[in-house]
Amino acid sequence: MPTDTEAAKKPAPEAAGEPIQCDVAILGSGLAGSVMGAILARQGVKVTLIDAGQHPRFAVGESQNPQLVEWLHILATRYDVPEIKHMLDIKAITENIGPHHGRKQSFGFVRHTPNREPDPREATMFVIPKMLTEAIHLYRQDTDSYYLSVAAKYGCELRQNWWAVDVDVDDDGVTITGKNGEVFRAKYLIDASGFRSPLAQKFDLRDNPPRHKHHARSLFTHYIGIKPYDDVCNYPQALRPPEESPFHGGTLHHLIERGWFWIIPFDNYQDSRNPLCSVGLTFDERLYPKPTDLTPEQEFNKYLDLYPAVKRQFEGARRVREWVSTDRIQYSSKRTIGARWCLMSHAAGFIDPLYSRGLSNTFEVVDALAWRVLDALREDDFTEERFAYVEKLEQGLLDYNDKIVNSSYIAFSHFRLWNAVFRVWACFTTPATMRQIMARQNFEFDGDDRHFKEMENAPYTGLWWPDSHAFKHLIDLTAETCERYEAGEIDGDTAADLVFQGIRDCESVNTPFGWKDDESHRFYRATTPTMMKFMWWASTSGPKEMRDLGRSFLKGVVRQGLRGRKVS
């Protein structure tokens, strides 16, 4: 692989005129690039935001999770960009961006086998506790366009339909040359462009093949007229999810052997005026090789025909845009940080849309990178060591996501094992989000940025609760067990027994939510009383890592309450 200096010696295409100077250039004006641009520009940084396309445009990555919402809250608070708070809940986004977004009340999962009606007992659901957040299905053409305008409002220089034909890095900065001959000169370059990253190509950064174990390709588009699964599933009332949390209230995952259909409605909120629904099929390309004799629509319908309950959702529905059909969607990079540049999030790598971790990972990286860029500009010091944590974070996020996603795909074909893996994924979502909320509350109380920086001092960078030794052990046990099942060393029931036992043995798995209940417990809805029981357990009888978190969280809540009284 060429070094940055060697690559910089390559002659650049002739440019017209003198380079336009800026502090930071960002390639890619999607949600990540625009929010990063807005943050830096808000702090007085001269930012150029470059994109080969233009807005509005179609994009996936539409489904939030609780941690993403809190990362957005942290970014808005830490960097004083209040517009980011418009993505914190469905009411805020509807009022400030428009009535085109859906609500994300839950993660619902239904297992299917070919040419049969699904067993209603083979479904699971995690309802996001309202005390944490009310998440959203983002209609990305609206959100991305809006945050591009926010970046412009704070002073970003915009270039759309601007094709970067060359990027040169030297000891003093970065030169970006456009197809039109225009040249920008920046002190630092953030590549937020995604898979086709110019920097990844320039420095030959991609792992070939990708280092991760998970395999999948994808088909996706937008439809109109998709029926709610609750209306077509033919389940007895006793085997349905709680009436307050229907399947249509959130993101629905139809699980098949080593794959899943996604159903992400934008019309499930009372004030939404958007009749569309995001639809996709992501499946292991080794089991489902990409055909050469079918169009993407024909291929999608071929698999839809195998699953009668899923197909009923599509009766009378029609797609409203062209299909996207990919090859393997996993990719990774040998490194993501260099002298004066960063491959940010999806430019660095990607695993799978399962569990909606894409945007959550992205904005965790934005938070880690932004303050370091600001410090580097202040001190005129862009050494790689300053950004080493960002590299560690990006690689860790990919590696831990690969573990849980690969385990899940293996488990899709065996419901007991899936039920166990599902619990491992879901049971640590609440404490992981509490950890973020606690840091933000402390910052709001005293304005000390150390509360956020201390979150980086964790032993398992990239794990969604990176302080937890118990969680690290449990996720490793789960991955090892699922791989043994995949290799034929143990059967599915034995694998399920091992993971369920690991859950029961793990002191940090909370009991009030029911994660340690018998296997008949499949739908998890934490009401306010349940959350109060959880907080009591976490603060009094949980293991030390839970007690520390619970007590600190409650202390922050009390301080916020007292502060609110003084203000009023």
BABAMI-651958 format. One record per residue (C-alpha): residue in three letters; x, y, z. Coordinates in Angstrom, 1 decimal, always signed. Layout:
<sites>
SITE  residuo      xx      yy      zz
SITE      ala       X       Y       Z
...
</sites>
This chain:
<sites>
SITE  residuo      xx      yy      zz
SITE      met    +0.0    +0.0    +0.0
SITE      pro    +1.4    +3.4    -0.9
SITE      thr    +2.1    +5.8    +2.0
SITE      asp    +0.3    +9.1    +2.2
SITE      thr    +3.6   +10.9    +1.2
SITE      glu    +4.1    +8.6    -1.8
SITE      ala    +0.6    +9.2    -3.0
SITE      ala    +1.0   +12.9    -2.6
SITE      lys    +3.9   +12.9    -5.1
SITE      lys    +1.5   +11.7    -7.9
SITE      pro    +1.0   +14.7   -10.2
SITE      ala    -2.5   +16.2    -9.9
SITE      pro    -4.6   +17.2   -13.0
SITE      glu    -4.1   +20.7   -14.1
SITE      ala    -6.3   +23.1   -12.1
SITE      ala    -7.8   +26.4   -13.2
SITE      gly    -6.6   +29.2   -10.9
SITE      glu    -5.4   +29.2    -7.3
SITE      pro    -6.8   +26.7    -4.8
SITE      ile    -9.7   +27.8    -2.6
SITE      gln    -8.5   +27.6    +1.0
SITE      cys   -10.6   +26.1    +3.8
SITE      asp    -9.9   +24.5    +7.2
SITE      val   -11.8   +21.2    +6.6
SITE      ala   -13.1   +19.6    +3.4
SITE      ile   -15.9   +17.0    +3.7
SITE      leu   -16.6   +14.5    +0.9
SITE      gly   -20.2   +13.5    +1.0
SITE      ser   -23.2   +15.6    +2.0
SITE      gly   -25.4   +12.8    +3.3
SITE      leu   -26.7   +13.0    +6.9
SITE      ala   -23.3   +12.3    +8.4
SITE      gly   -21.4   +14.7    +6.3
SITE      ser   -23.9   +17.5    +6.7
SITE      val   -24.2   +17.2   +10.4
SITE      met   -20.4   +17.1   +10.8
SITE      gly   -20.2   +20.1    +8.6
SITE      ala   -22.8   +22.0   +10.6
SITE      ile   -21.0   +21.1   +13.9
SITE      leu   -17.6   +22.3   +12.7
SITE      ala   -19.0   +25.5   +11.0
SITE      arg   -21.0   +26.3   +14.1
SITE      gln   -17.6   +26.4   +16.0
SITE      gly   -16.2   +28.9   +13.5
SITE      val   -14.4   +26.4   +11.2
SITE      lys   -14.2   +27.1    +7.5
SITE      val   -15.8   +24.0    +6.0
SITE      thr   -16.3   +23.0    +2.3
SITE      leu   -18.9   +20.3    +1.9
SITE      ile   -18.6   +18.4    -1.4
SITE      asp   -20.9   +15.9    -3.1
SITE      ala   -20.9   +14.2    -6.4
SITE      gly   -24.7   +14.1    -6.4
SITE      gln   -27.4   +16.5    -5.2
SITE      his   -30.3   +16.7    -2.9
SITE      pro   -33.1   +15.6    -2.5
SITE      arg   -32.3   +12.0    -3.1
SITE      phe   -33.2    +8.5    -2.0
SITE      ala   -31.1    +7.0    +0.8
SITE      val   -31.5    +4.0    +3.2
SITE      gly   -30.5    +4.0    +6.8
SITE      glu   -34.0    +5.0    +7.8
SITE      ser   -34.5    +3.3   +11.2
SITE      gln   -33.3    +4.7   +14.5
SITE      asn   -32.4    +2.9   +17.7
SITE      pro   -32.3    +4.4   +21.3
SITE      gln   -28.5    +4.9   +21.2
SITE      leu   -28.7    +6.9   +18.0
SITE      val   -31.3    +9.2   +19.4
SITE      glu   -29.1    +9.9   +22.4
SITE      trp   -26.0   +10.4   +20.3
SITE      leu   -28.0   +13.1   +18.4
SITE      his   -29.0   +14.7   +21.7
SITE      ile   -25.3   +14.7   +22.8
SITE      leu   -24.2   +16.3   +19.5
SITE      ala   -26.8   +19.0   +19.7
SITE      thr   -25.9   +19.8   +23.3
SITE      arg   -22.1   +19.4   +23.2
SITE      tyr   -21.6   +21.4   +20.0
SITE      asp   -24.5   +23.8   +20.3
SITE      val   -26.4   +22.8   +17.1
SITE      pro   -30.0   +22.9   +18.3
SITE      glu   -31.4   +21.8   +14.9
SITE      ile   -30.0   +18.3   +15.5
SITE      lys   -32.7   +17.9   +18.3
SITE      his   -35.3   +17.9   +15.5
SITE      met   -34.5   +14.2   +15.1
SITE      leu   -35.0   +13.3   +18.7
SITE      asp   -38.6   +12.3   +18.5
SITE      ile   -41.5   +12.0   +16.0
SITE      lys   -43.3   +15.1   +17.2
SITE      ala   -40.1   +17.3   +16.8
SITE      ile   -39.3   +16.0   +13.4
SITE      thr   -42.8   +16.4   +12.2
SITE      glu   -43.0   +20.0   +13.4
SITE      asn   -39.6   +21.1   +12.2
SITE      ile   -38.8   +19.1    +9.1
SITE      gly   -42.2   +17.9    +7.9
SITE      pro   -45.0   +15.3    +8.2
SITE      his   -43.2   +12.6    +6.2
SITE      his   -41.7   +10.4    +8.8
SITE      gly   -42.8    +7.3   +10.7
SITE      arg   -42.5    +6.3   +14.3
SITE      lys   -40.1    +3.6   +15.5
SITE      gln   -42.0    +2.2   +18.5
SITE      ser   -40.4    -1.3   +18.4
SITE      phe   -38.1    -3.9   +16.8
SITE      gly   -40.4    -6.7   +15.7
SITE      phe   -39.2   -10.1   +14.4
SITE      val   -41.3   -12.9   +12.8
SITE      arg   -39.7   -16.2   +11.7
SITE      his   -40.9   -17.7    +8.4
SITE      thr   -40.3   -21.0    +6.6
SITE      pro   -40.9   -21.6    +2.9
SITE      asn   -44.5   -22.2    +1.7
SITE      arg   -46.0   -22.3    +5.2
SITE      glu   -47.9   -19.9    +7.4
SITE      pro   -45.6   -18.7   +10.2
SITE      asp   -46.0   -20.1   +13.7
SITE      pro   -47.3   -17.2   +15.8
SITE      arg   -45.2   -18.4   +18.7
SITE      glu   -42.1   -17.8   +16.7
SITE      ala   -42.1   -14.0   +17.0
SITE      thr   -40.2   -11.7   +19.3
SITE      met   -40.4    -7.9   +19.9
SITE      phe   -38.5    -5.3   +21.9
SITE      val   -40.6    -2.2   +22.5
SITE      ile   -38.3    +0.9   +23.1
SITE      pro   -39.0    +2.3   +26.6
SITE      lys   -40.7    +5.7   +26.3
SITE      met   -38.5    +6.9   +29.2
SITE      leu   -35.5    +6.5   +26.8
SITE      thr   -36.9    +7.9   +23.6
SITE      glu   -39.6    +7.9   +21.0
SITE      ala   -37.6    +6.9   +17.9
SITE      ile   -38.3    +7.6   +14.2
SITE      his   -38.4    +6.1   +10.8
SITE      leu   -36.5    +8.8    +8.9
SITE      tyr   -37.6    +9.7    +5.4
SITE      arg   -34.1   +10.4    +4.3
SITE      gln   -34.6   +12.5    +1.3
SITE      asp   -36.2   +15.1    +3.6
SITE      thr   -33.8   +14.8    +6.6
SITE      asp   -30.7   +14.9    +4.4
SITE      ser   -31.9   +17.9    +2.4
SITE      tyr   -32.8   +19.7    +5.6
SITE      tyr   -29.4   +19.1    +7.3
SITE      leu   -27.6   +20.2    +4.2
SITE      ser   -29.4   +23.5    +4.5
SITE      val   -28.5   +23.6    +8.2
SITE      ala   -24.8   +23.2    +7.3
SITE      ala   -25.1   +26.0    +4.8
SITE      lys   -26.8   +28.2    +7.5
SITE      tyr   -23.8   +27.8    +9.8
SITE      gly   -21.4   +28.8    +7.0
SITE      cys   -20.4   +25.6    +5.0
SITE      glu   -19.3   +26.3    +1.5
SITE      leu   -21.4   +23.8    -0.6
SITE      arg   -20.6   +22.0    -3.8
SITE      gln   -23.2   +19.6    -5.3
SITE      asn   -22.7   +17.7    -8.5
SITE      trp   -19.0   +18.2    -7.9
SITE      trp   -16.9   +15.2    -8.8
SITE      ala   -13.5   +14.9    -7.1
SITE      val   -11.1   +13.4    -9.6
SITE      asp    -8.0   +13.5    -7.3
SITE      val    -7.1   +13.9    -3.7
SITE      asp    -3.5   +14.6    -2.7
SITE      val    -2.2   +14.6    +0.8
SITE      asp    +1.1   +16.2    +1.9
SITE      asp    +2.6   +17.3    +5.2
SITE      asp    +0.9   +20.6    +5.2
SITE      gly    -2.6   +19.8    +4.0
SITE      val    -4.9   +18.1    +1.4
SITE      thr    -5.6   +19.2    -2.2
SITE      ile    -9.0   +18.1    -3.7
SITE      thr    -9.3   +18.6    -7.5
SITE      gly   -12.7   +18.6    -9.2
SITE      lys   -13.6   +17.4   -12.6
SITE      asn   -14.4   +21.0   -13.5
SITE      gly   -10.9   +22.1   -12.7
SITE      glu   -11.8   +23.8    -9.4
SITE      val    -9.3   +23.0    -6.6
SITE      phe    -9.8   +23.2    -2.8
SITE      arg    -6.9   +23.2    -0.3
SITE      ala    -7.8   +22.0    +3.2
SITE      lys    -5.9   +21.4    +6.5
SITE      tyr    -7.9   +18.3    +7.1
SITE      leu   -10.1   +16.0    +5.0
SITE      ile   -13.1   +13.9    +6.2
SITE      asp   -14.3   +11.3    +3.7
SITE      ala   -18.0   +10.7    +4.5
SITE      ser   -18.8    +9.5    +1.0
SITE      gly   -19.5    +5.8    +1.7
SITE      phe   -18.5    +2.7    -0.1
SITE      arg   -17.0    +4.4    -3.1
SITE      ser   -14.7    +6.5    -1.0
SITE      pro   -12.1    +8.4    -3.0
SITE      leu    -9.6    +8.0    -0.2
SITE      ala   -10.1    +4.3    +0.1
SITE      gln    -9.3    +4.0    -3.6
SITE      lys    -6.4    +6.4    -3.5
SITE      phe    -4.6    +4.7    -0.7
SITE      asp    -5.8    +1.1    -1.4
SITE      leu    -7.4    +0.9    +2.0
SITE      arg   -10.0    -1.8    +1.5
SITE      asp    -9.6    -5.3    +3.0
SITE      asn    -9.9    -7.8    +0.1
SITE      pro   -11.8    -9.8    +1.0
SITE      pro   -13.5    -8.0    +3.9
SITE      arg   -12.3    -9.4    +7.2
SITE      his   -15.7   -10.0    +8.8
SITE      lys   -17.5   -13.3    +9.0
SITE      his   -21.0   -12.1    +8.1
SITE      his   -22.1   -12.4    +4.4
SITE      ala   -25.1   -10.7    +2.8
SITE      arg   -26.3    -8.9    -0.2
SITE      ser   -29.5    -6.7    -0.5
SITE      leu   -32.5    -5.7    -2.6
SITE      phe   -34.4    -2.5    -1.6
SITE      thr   -36.8    +0.2    -2.7
SITE      his   -39.9    +2.2    -1.6
SITE      tyr   -43.4    +0.9    -2.0
SITE      ile   -46.9    +2.4    -1.7
SITE      gly   -49.9    +0.4    -0.4
SITE      ile   -48.1    -2.0    +2.0
SITE      lys   -50.6    -3.5    +4.4
SITE      pro   -49.9    -3.6    +8.2
SITE      tyr   -48.8    -7.1    +9.2
SITE      asp   -51.2    -6.9   +12.1
SITE      asp   -54.1    -6.9    +9.5
SITE      val   -52.9    -9.9    +7.5
SITE      cys   -51.0   -12.2    +9.9
SITE      asn   -54.1   -14.3   +11.1
SITE      tyr   -52.7   -14.7   +14.6
SITE      pro   -54.9   -15.5   +17.6
SITE      gln   -55.3   -12.4   +19.8
SITE      ala   -53.5   -14.2   +22.7
SITE      leu   -50.3   -14.7   +20.5
SITE      arg   -50.2   -11.1   +19.2
SITE      pro   -47.9    -8.4   +20.6
SITE      pro   -49.5    -6.0   +23.1
SITE      glu   -52.3    -3.9   +21.6
SITE      glu   -50.4    -0.7   +22.4
SITE      ser   -47.4    -2.0   +20.4
SITE      pro   -48.5    -3.5   +17.1
SITE      phe   -46.1    -4.9   +14.5
SITE      his   -46.9    -1.8   +12.3
SITE      gly   -45.8    +0.5   +15.1
SITE      gly   -42.1    +0.0   +14.4
SITE      thr   -39.6    -1.7   +12.2
SITE      leu   -40.7    -5.2   +11.2
SITE      his   -38.1    -7.9   +10.4
SITE      his   -39.4   -11.0    +8.6
SITE      leu   -36.7   -13.7    +9.3
SITE      ile   -35.9   -16.4    +6.8
SITE      glu   -33.0   -18.8    +6.7
SITE      arg   -29.9   -16.6    +6.7
SITE      gly   -31.8   -13.5    +5.6
SITE      trp   -34.6   -11.1    +6.4
SITE      phe   -37.2    -8.8    +4.8
SITE      trp   -37.5    -5.3    +6.3
SITE      ile   -40.8    -3.3    +6.5
SITE      ile   -40.2    +0.3    +7.6
SITE      pro   -43.5    +2.3    +7.3
SITE      phe   -43.6    +6.1    +7.1
SITE      asp   -47.4    +6.2    +7.4
SITE      asn   -47.7    +4.8   +11.0
SITE      tyr   -47.8    +8.2   +12.8
SITE      gln   -51.1   +10.0   +13.0
SITE      asp   -49.7   +13.3   +11.5
SITE      ser   -47.7   +11.7    +8.7
SITE      arg   -48.7   +12.6    +5.2
SITE      asn   -46.3   +10.1    +3.6
SITE      pro   -47.9    +6.9    +2.3
SITE      leu   -44.6    +5.2    +1.4
SITE      cys   -42.9    +2.2    +3.1
SITE      ser   -39.3    +1.2    +2.8
SITE      val   -38.9    -2.4    +1.8
SITE      gly   -35.8    -4.6    +1.5
SITE      leu   -34.5    -8.1    +1.5
SITE      thr   -31.0    -8.8    +2.8
SITE      phe   -29.7   -12.4    +2.6
SITE      asp   -26.6   -14.4    +2.5
SITE      glu   -25.2   -14.4    -1.1
SITE      arg   -23.6   -17.8    -0.5
SITE      leu   -27.0   -19.4    +0.0
SITE      tyr   -28.8   -17.1    -2.4
SITE      pro   -26.4   -16.3    -5.2
SITE      lys   -27.3   -13.3    -7.4
SITE      pro   -29.1   -14.4   -10.5
SITE      thr   -28.0   -13.3   -14.0
SITE      asp   -31.4   -14.0   -15.7
SITE      leu   -33.8   -12.1   -13.4
SITE      thr   -34.5    -8.5   -12.8
SITE      pro   -34.3    -7.3    -9.2
SITE      glu   -38.1    -7.1    -9.1
SITE      gln   -38.5   -10.6   -10.5
SITE      glu   -36.0   -11.9    -7.9
SITE      phe   -37.7   -10.1    -5.0
SITE      asn   -41.1   -11.5    -6.1
SITE      lys   -39.6   -15.0    -6.4
SITE      tyr   -38.7   -14.9    -2.7
SITE      leu   -41.9   -13.1    -1.7
SITE      asp   -43.9   -16.0    -3.3
SITE      leu   -42.3   -18.4    -0.8
SITE      tyr   -43.7   -16.7    +2.3
SITE      pro   -47.5   -16.4    +2.2
SITE      ala   -47.9   -14.1    +5.2
SITE      val   -45.3   -11.7    +4.0
SITE      lys   -46.8   -11.7    +0.5
SITE      arg   -50.2   -10.7    +1.8
SITE      gln   -48.7    -7.4    +3.0
SITE      phe   -47.8    -6.7    -0.7
SITE      glu   -51.2    -7.4    -2.2
SITE      gly   -52.2    -4.4    -4.2
SITE      ala   -49.0    -2.6    -3.4
SITE      arg   -46.6    -1.2    -6.0
SITE      arg   -43.1    +0.1    -5.9
SITE      val   -42.5    +3.8    -6.5
SITE      arg   -38.9    +3.9    -7.5
SITE      glu   -36.3    +1.6    -9.1
SITE      trp   -34.9    -1.3    -7.2
SITE      val   -31.3    -1.3    -5.9
SITE      ser   -29.6    -4.7    -6.1
SITE      thr   -26.2    -5.0    -4.5
SITE      asp   -23.4    -7.5    -4.4
SITE      arg   -22.0    -8.4    -0.9
SITE      ile   -22.6    -5.3    +1.3
SITE      gln   -19.9    -6.0    +3.8
SITE      tyr   -16.6    -4.1    +3.4
SITE      ser   -13.8    -3.1    +5.8
SITE      ser   -10.6    -1.0    +5.7
SITE      lys    -7.1    -1.8    +6.8
SITE      arg    -7.0    +1.6    +8.5
SITE      thr    -9.4    +4.6    +8.7
SITE      ile    -7.1    +7.4    +9.9
SITE      gly    -4.1    +8.9    +8.3
SITE      ala    -2.1   +12.1    +8.3
SITE      arg    -4.7   +14.8    +7.8
SITE      trp    -7.6   +12.5    +6.8
SITE      cys   -10.3   +10.2    +8.1
SITE      leu   -12.6    +7.7    +6.5
SITE      met   -15.7    +8.4    +8.5
SITE      ser   -18.2    +5.6    +9.3
SITE      his   -19.7    +4.2    +6.1
SITE      ala   -16.6    +5.2    +4.2
SITE      ala   -14.6    +3.0    +6.6
SITE      gly   -16.9    -0.1    +6.5
SITE      phe   -20.3    -1.6    +6.8
SITE      ile   -21.9    -4.8    +8.1
SITE      asp   -25.7    -5.0    +7.8
SITE      pro   -28.8    -3.0    +8.5
SITE      leu   -30.0    -5.5   +11.0
SITE      tyr   -30.6    -3.8   +14.4
SITE      ser   -30.5    -0.3   +12.9
SITE      arg   -26.9    +0.3   +14.1
SITE      gly   -25.7    +2.1   +11.0
SITE      leu   -26.6    +5.7   +12.0
SITE      ser   -25.9    +5.0   +15.6
SITE      asn   -22.4    +4.0   +14.8
SITE      thr   -22.0    +6.9   +12.4
SITE      phe   -22.9    +9.6   +15.0
SITE      glu   -20.8    +8.0   +17.7
SITE      val   -17.9    +8.4   +15.3
SITE      val   -19.0   +12.0   +14.5
SITE      asp   -18.9   +12.8   +18.2
SITE      ala   -15.4   +11.3   +18.7
SITE      leu   -14.0   +13.0   +15.6
SITE      ala   -15.5   +16.5   +15.9
SITE      trp   -13.8   +17.6   +19.1
SITE      arg   -10.5   +16.2   +17.9
SITE      val   -10.6   +18.1   +14.7
SITE      leu   -11.5   +21.3   +16.6
SITE      asp    -8.5   +20.7   +18.9
SITE      ala    -6.2   +19.9   +16.0
SITE      leu    -7.1   +23.1   +14.2
SITE      arg    -6.6   +25.2   +17.4
SITE      glu    -3.2   +23.7   +18.0
SITE      asp    -2.2   +23.1   +14.3
SITE      asp    -1.4   +19.5   +15.1
SITE      phe    -2.8   +16.8   +12.9
SITE      thr    -0.6   +13.8   +13.9
SITE      glu    -2.3   +10.4   +13.5
SITE      glu    -1.8    +9.8   +17.3
SITE      arg    -4.3   +12.5   +18.1
SITE      phe    -7.0   +10.6   +16.2
SITE      ala    -6.0    +7.0   +17.2
SITE      tyr    -9.1    +6.6   +19.3
SITE      val   -11.3    +7.2   +16.2
SITE      glu    -9.6    +4.4   +14.4
SITE      lys   -10.1    +2.1   +17.4
SITE      leu   -13.7    +3.1   +17.6
SITE      glu   -14.5    +2.6   +14.0
SITE      gln   -12.9    -0.8   +13.8
SITE      gly   -14.5    -1.9   +17.1
SITE      leu   -18.0    -0.9   +16.0
SITE      leu   -17.6    -3.0   +12.9
SITE      asp   -16.2    -6.0   +14.7
SITE      tyr   -18.8    -6.2   +17.5
SITE      asn   -21.6    -5.6   +15.1
SITE      asp   -20.3    -8.4   +13.0
SITE      lys   -20.4   -10.7   +16.0
SITE      ile   -24.0   -10.1   +16.8
SITE      val   -25.2   -10.0   +13.2
SITE      asn   -23.4   -13.1   +12.2
SITE      ser   -24.8   -14.9   +15.2
SITE      ser   -28.3   -13.8   +14.4
SITE      tyr   -28.2   -14.9   +10.8
SITE      ile   -27.0   -18.3   +12.0
SITE      ala   -29.9   -18.4   +14.5
SITE      phe   -32.7   -17.4   +12.1
SITE      ser   -33.3   -21.0   +11.1
SITE      his   -33.8   -22.2   +14.7
SITE      phe   -36.3   -20.3   +16.8
SITE      arg   -35.1   -21.3   +20.3
SITE      leu   -31.6   -20.2   +19.4
SITE      trp   -32.9   -17.0   +17.8
SITE      asn   -34.9   -16.2   +21.0
SITE      ala   -31.7   -16.5   +23.0
SITE      val   -29.6   -14.4   +20.6
SITE      phe   -32.4   -11.8   +20.4
SITE      arg   -32.3   -11.4   +24.2
SITE      val   -28.5   -11.0   +24.2
SITE      trp   -28.8    -8.2   +21.7
SITE      ala   -31.8    -6.4   +23.4
SITE      cys   -31.0    -6.8   +27.1
SITE      phe   -28.1    -4.3   +27.1
SITE      thr   -29.7    -1.6   +25.0
SITE      thr   -31.2    +0.1   +28.0
SITE      pro   -28.0    +0.4   +30.2
SITE      ala   -26.0    +1.4   +27.1
SITE      thr   -28.4    +4.3   +26.4
SITE      met   -28.5    +5.2   +30.1
SITE      arg   -24.7    +5.6   +30.1
SITE      gln   -25.0    +8.2   +27.3
SITE      ile   -27.9   +10.0   +29.0
SITE      met   -25.9   +10.2   +32.2
SITE      ala   -23.0   +11.9   +30.5
SITE      arg   -25.2   +14.4   +28.8
SITE      gln   -27.1   +15.2   +32.0
SITE      asn   -23.8   +15.8   +33.8
SITE      phe   -22.6   +18.1   +31.0
SITE      glu   -25.8   +20.1   +31.1
SITE      phe   -25.4   +20.5   +34.8
SITE      asp   -21.8   +21.8   +34.9
SITE      gly   -20.7   +22.3   +31.3
SITE      asp   -17.6   +20.2   +31.8
SITE      asp   -16.7   +18.3   +28.5
SITE      arg   -14.8   +15.7   +30.5
SITE      his   -18.1   +13.8   +31.0
SITE      phe   -18.1   +12.9   +27.3
SITE      lys   -14.4   +12.3   +27.1
SITE      glu   -14.5    +9.9   +30.0
SITE      met   -16.9    +7.7   +28.1
SITE      glu   -14.0    +6.9   +25.8
SITE      asn   -12.0    +5.4   +28.6
SITE      ala   -13.7    +2.0   +28.3
SITE      pro   -12.1    -1.5   +27.9
SITE      tyr   -14.2    -2.7   +24.9
SITE      thr   -14.3    +0.2   +22.5
SITE      gly   -17.1    -0.3   +19.9
SITE      leu   -19.3    -2.5   +22.1
SITE      trp   -22.5    -0.7   +22.7
SITE      trp   -22.0    -1.0   +26.4
SITE      pro   -18.2    -0.8   +26.3
SITE      asp   -17.7    -0.7   +30.1
SITE      ser   -19.4    -4.0   +30.8
SITE      his   -17.2    -7.1   +31.3
SITE      ala   -20.3    -9.2   +31.7
SITE      phe   -21.7    -8.1   +28.3
SITE      lys   -18.4    -8.7   +26.6
SITE      his   -18.3   -12.2   +28.0
SITE      leu   -21.9   -12.9   +27.0
SITE      ile   -21.6   -11.7   +23.4
SITE      asp   -18.4   -13.7   +23.0
SITE      leu   -20.1   -16.8   +24.4
SITE      thr   -23.0   -16.2   +22.0
SITE      ala   -20.8   -15.8   +18.9
SITE      glu   -18.7   -18.9   +19.8
SITE      thr   -21.8   -21.0   +20.4
SITE      cys   -23.6   -20.0   +17.2
SITE      glu   -20.4   -20.7   +15.2
SITE      arg   -20.2   -24.2   +16.7
SITE      tyr   -23.9   -24.8   +15.7
SITE      glu   -23.1   -23.5   +12.2
SITE      ala   -20.1   -25.9   +12.0
SITE      gly   -22.3   -28.9   +13.0
SITE      glu   -20.5   -29.5   +16.3
SITE      ile   -23.7   -29.1   +18.3
SITE      asp   -27.4   -29.0   +17.4
SITE      gly   -29.7   -26.0   +17.7
SITE      asp   -31.3   -26.9   +21.0
SITE      thr   -27.9   -27.5   +22.6
SITE      ala   -26.7   -24.1   +21.3
SITE      ala   -29.9   -22.4   +22.6
SITE      asp   -29.4   -24.1   +26.0
SITE      leu   -25.9   -22.7   +26.2
SITE      val   -26.9   -19.1   +25.4
SITE      phe   -29.9   -19.2   +27.7
SITE      gln   -27.7   -20.5   +30.5
SITE      gly   -25.2   -17.7   +29.8
SITE      ile   -28.1   -15.2   +30.1
SITE      arg   -29.3   -16.7   +33.4
SITE      asp   -25.7   -16.7   +34.7
SITE      cys   -25.0   -13.1   +33.8
SITE      glu   -25.6   -10.9   +36.8
SITE      ser   -25.8    -7.7   +34.7
SITE      val   -28.8    -9.0   +32.7
SITE      asn   -31.7    -7.2   +34.4
SITE      thr   -34.6    -9.2   +35.8
SITE      pro   -37.4    -6.6   +35.8
SITE      phe   -37.6    -6.6   +32.0
SITE      gly   -38.0   -10.4   +31.9
SITE      trp   -34.9   -11.3   +30.0
SITE      lys   -34.3   -14.3   +32.3
SITE      asp   -37.9   -15.4   +32.1
SITE      asp   -38.9   -18.8   +30.5
SITE      glu   -38.8   -19.1   +26.8
SITE      ser   -42.5   -18.3   +26.4
SITE      his   -41.8   -14.6   +27.1
SITE      arg   -41.3   -13.2   +23.6
SITE      phe   -42.6    -9.6   +23.6
SITE      tyr   -40.8    -7.1   +25.9
SITE      arg   -42.5    -3.8   +26.6
SITE      ala   -41.0    -1.8   +29.5
SITE      thr   -43.8    +0.4   +30.9
SITE      thr   -43.0    +3.3   +33.3
SITE      pro   -43.5    +1.0   +36.4
SITE      thr   -41.2    -1.6   +34.8
SITE      met   -38.6    +1.1   +34.2
SITE      met   -38.9    +2.2   +37.9
SITE      lys   -38.4    -1.4   +39.0
SITE      phe   -35.4    -1.7   +36.7
SITE      met   -33.9    +1.5   +38.2
SITE      trp   -34.4    +0.2   +41.7
SITE      trp   -32.8    -3.1   +40.8
SITE      ala   -29.9    -1.4   +39.0
SITE      ser   -29.2    +0.9   +42.0
SITE      thr   -29.6    -1.5   +44.8
SITE      ser   -29.3    -5.2   +44.0
SITE      gly   -27.6    -5.3   +40.6
SITE      pro   -23.9    -6.2   +40.3
SITE      lys   -21.3    -3.4   +40.7
SITE      glu   -21.2    -2.3   +37.1
SITE      met   -25.0    -1.9   +37.2
SITE      arg   -25.1    -0.3   +40.6
SITE      asp   -22.5    +2.3   +39.5
SITE      leu   -24.5    +3.1   +36.4
SITE      gly   -27.9    +3.1   +38.1
SITE      arg   -26.8    +5.3   +41.0
SITE      ser   -25.0    +7.8   +38.7
SITE      phe   -28.0    +7.9   +36.4
SITE      leu   -30.4    +8.6   +39.2
SITE      lys   -28.1   +11.3   +40.6
SITE      gly   -28.2   +13.0   +37.2
SITE      val   -32.0   +12.8   +37.1
SITE      val   -32.3   +14.4   +40.5
SITE      arg   -29.8   +17.1   +39.6
SITE      gln   -31.7   +17.8   +36.4
SITE      gly   -34.9   +18.0   +38.4
SITE      leu   -33.5   +20.5   +40.9
SITE      arg   -32.0   +22.6   +38.2
SITE      gly   -35.4   +22.7   +36.4
SITE      arg   -37.0   +23.9   +39.7
SITE      lys   -34.5   +26.7   +40.0
SITE      val   -35.0   +27.8   +36.4
SITE      ser   -38.8   +27.9   +36.8
</sites>
